[in-house]
Amino acid sequence: MARVETSSSRPFHIIIFGASGFTGQYVVEEVARTISEGPSGTLRWAVAGRSKAKLEKVLEQAAGALSKPELRTVDIIVSDVKEPDSLAAMCKQAVIVLNCVGPYRFYGEPVVKACVENGAHCLDISGEPQFLEGMQLNYHSQAAEKGVYIVGSCGFDSIPADMGVLYTRDQFKGTLTAVESFLTASAGPEGASIHDGTWQSAIYGVADGASLRSLRRKFNYQPLPVAGAKIKRRSALFFSNELQQYAVPFMGTDPSVVKRTQRFLAEQEQETPVQYGAYVGVGGVGNIIKMLVAGIMFMLLIKFNFGRNLLIKYPEFFSFGFFTKAGPTRSQMKDSSFQFAFYGEGYTEGKDPSQGKPDGKIRTLVQGPEAGYVATPIAMVQAALTILNEPKALPKTGGVYTPGAAFGKTTLIDRLHKHGIQFSVK
């Protein structure tokens, strides 16, 4: 069973590593809001990073934003991802490390390694498939031996999608065999933007496509069995009747995370795997033209080092202002929201999935606030609280897991629902 108690040598339930980063500061605020949800109604926590002054500033800002002056006295741990001894010292003090230091391609593995070696669970918010799958390949066995849970993509990538598929499966009366998700986002009068850290992750992720395929071959996976009709892949750009707007395949980590969860359920729980396709609405013709121009520039430049450097240096120019070094304002975040619509099909109760066509359909929704810096901290913190409060509902052994594999038998969906990420059947 997962370690969830603090001790004199391990005094903190949660340490937020990278707390002074753009996303980390909002994770700090979310932890501060949920102290009463910790084990026995309390939560012992600290912030960590390489600059004590920046961490003090983040705590000062959080104290002001939440009108909680006591936040100024939260413990601070100085730790640098490039200094293994300082990482080890941090991990020894935590039950769970919330790793907010990206891009994970460069900075993720040292944290995972330190957590595994020093007995701390670790959650991250990575949207980089190569990092996530590389950690599973390299550390799953060690984490299992240590009883440590390493759960990646615990933010907007990919808790809404992964848990949304499981929710759709559980609401379907029968055997669900396929799901397509359609993501849409809305913004207020000031528009929306995303901090360029996510842009950098996308650059490295696309550039590493060949090495990701090589990595996956090392798992030596057998193809998952297909129940019912094989899901049809949509074209690169199509008009979605579901959304009544144009849509494209979702380029994030959701498809790979969901597939890893379904493989875990098929191999470890002997459940029928659900096929999955992910798409995102892009609006009308004007947005399509912008997307095509940005996409052509992106794909041309990403092939060369100087091109990648240009993309990283000028995110606003190459993304038409969508990715910025400043990130969104609090006003922009307040007015933004997301929605996933899941369209599932399968065989109703009493029907044999090996015979005939699927005869049942279901539509579910996952809706929430601004995705990157409101929903992501909520998802990450509720995942951590789930580990602390429901250790018996986690997989039997430690290891490197997806959110769906780790939390499929917990009340994480109910916890998310109470905090504004809502799951419903339509």
Buried (B, 14 or more C-beta within 10 A) or exposed (E): EBBBEBEEEBBBBBBBBBBBBBBBBBBBBBBBBBBEBBBEEEBBBBBBBBEEEBBBEBBEBBBEBBEBEEBEEBBBBBBBBEEEEBBBBBBBBBBBBBBBBBBBBBBBBBBBBBBBBBBBBBBBBBBBBBBBBBBBBBBBEBBBEBBBBBBBBBBBBBBBBBBBBBBBBEBBEBBBBBBBBBBBEEBBEBEBBBBBBBBBBBBBBBBBEEEBEEBBEEEEEEEBEBBBEEBEEBEEEEEBEBBEBBBBBBBBBBBBBBBBBBBBBBEEEEBBBBBBBBBBBBBEEEBBEBBEEBEEBBEEBBEEEEBBEBBBEEBBEBBEEBBBEEBBEEEBBBBBBBBBBBBBBBBEEEBEBEEEEBEBEBBBBBBBBBBBBBBBBBBBBBBBBBBBBBBEBBBEBBBBBBBBBBBBBBBBBEBBBEBEBBBEEE
